Amino acid sequence: MPPGTNGYEPPFDISALYNPTLAREELAKSDYKGQPIEMLVHEQAASEPIGQLFQAQMKALGVNIQLTK
């Protein structure tokens, strides 16, 4: 929708949504010390591949995600 139209939302800066440096800084301030966090996945749709992607992204930040079926 063009500006001035009802419902127009200005574009947002996607880089503000993904900031691994800031994420690591915030994680360092928390009580998290690397303990595994269980994430349940199932065999329907794309649950497991999405879980694996999330697990890899969190590992890059230093978060230990354990996938469980």
C-alpha positions, 0 to 999 in steps of 0.5 A, a space after each residue: 500500500 502506498 503512503 497515505 493509504 488507510 492501513 499503510 505501514 512504513 517498512 521496517 529495518 529487518 536488521 533490527 530483528 536479527 542482531 546476534 551480537 546483541 543477543 549474545 550480550 543479553 544472554 551473557 546478562 542472564 542466568 543461562 549457563 549452557 544447560 540444555 533446553 528441551 524443544 519438542 518436535 513431531 513428525 508432521 509437516 516440517 516440525 523436525 527440520 524447523 527445529 533443527 534450523 532453530 537449534 543451529 541458530 541458537 547454537 551459534 549464540 551459545 544456547 544448547 537446544 535439545 530436540 525431543 520427539 
